[in-house]
Amino acid sequence: MSARSDGVRCLLIRGGTSKGAYFVADDLPADPVDRDELLMRLLGTPDPRQIDGLGGAHPLTSKVAIVSRSSRSDVDLDYLFLQIGVEHATVSDRQNCGNLLAGVGQFALERGLIAVSEGQLHFAAVPIYMVNTDSIATAYFQIVDGMPNYSGGTRIDGVPGTAAEVRLEFDDIAGGSCGALLPTGNAVDTLDDLEVTLIDNGMPVVIVRASDLGKSGYETPDELETDQQLCQRIESIRRAAGPMMKLGDVADTTVPKITLVSAPINNGTINTRTFIPHRCHEAIGVFGAVSVATAALLPNSPAASVARLGGHPSRIVCEHPTGTFTVVIDATSRSDGTLTVHHAGIIRTARKLMDGICFPRDT
């Protein structure tokens, strides 16, 4: 456990458009059952307000990053992401979180898990093994006097103000959860009489045209969430997609996500509304955006049918309720309609919010 027998050392970091509690793996129980039970007590789950814990009463602020030195030779750190339920006593490792990934390197430097080399006077490059999906990312972030710099002029939609840039680059993340970029082998499947794309390029996502669900795709998250008929149909689609995506029964999991797509209206490439899975995202997740951007490159797919690729097909700008999210995709498209993704990259920011000891409620 930690240095305090009645509490656990924790760093709260806003990573991208999410916020989470970051822990060193050695400060938590080694047994996953004991670990998850402790984390729920620390975050205040289950409770819709999470009033007795660190959670922020929303899936985007009920997240945990567990970080350790890696035993692998090709990376510095191991990063395990856990999605903590809000109203329900659940802890899921079935997905990654690229937003919290944006703070993993800085957290490790703060905790002494990594050191800055002489050649890294202003910028650190940290290879990170993402345990959830058995894949690797490299995080590039600024340093000042050997410690992370959180202040800067980079702005990302969905976050007020500016902060220091964090660049994340991904290789070979396709199929991390489903075993293949297109788990059914098809760019287009029919599900509940709808044309959909089932895709996993870092995040399992079901992509459907908003118009096919009777929506414009430009509604606010609140407008979509309060449409009970829509939400019930989306959940039906999600559960049916689970076995098709080799995820099994997904009734009690947070994947796959569902993204409604439509034509862009703010000079982007494609417009999105994403359910995560039961709340509509105020923006779009990192890996969700990478999967949607990849789908836009699939000929004749629902995403491609509404996308406007323009003169830079490798640069996909995903519009979302609070702005845009840009993804750079290096991919090869073949005449038979198949797509091979070589590399993806995105820009995020992160900021340290609080460093201290957190205390779990009683069992």
Secondary structure, 3 states (H helix, E strand, C coil): CCCCCCCEEEEEEEECCEEEEEEEHHHCCCCHHHHHHHHHHHHCCCCCCCCCCCCCCCHHHCEEEEEEECCCCCCCEEEEEEEECCCCCCEECCCCCHHHHCCHHHHHHHCCCCCCCCCCCCEEEEEEEEHHHCEEEEEEEEEECCEECCCCCECCCCCCCCECEEEEEEECCECCCCCCCCCCCCCCEEECCEEEEEEEECCEEEEEEHHHHCCCCCCCHHHHHCCHHHHHHHHHHHHHHHHHCCCCCCCCCCCCEEEEEECCCCCCCEEEEEECCCCECCCCCHHHHHHHHHHCCCCCCHHHHHCCCCCCCCEEEEEECCEEEEEEEEEEECCCCCEEEEEEEEEEEEEEEEEEEECCCCC
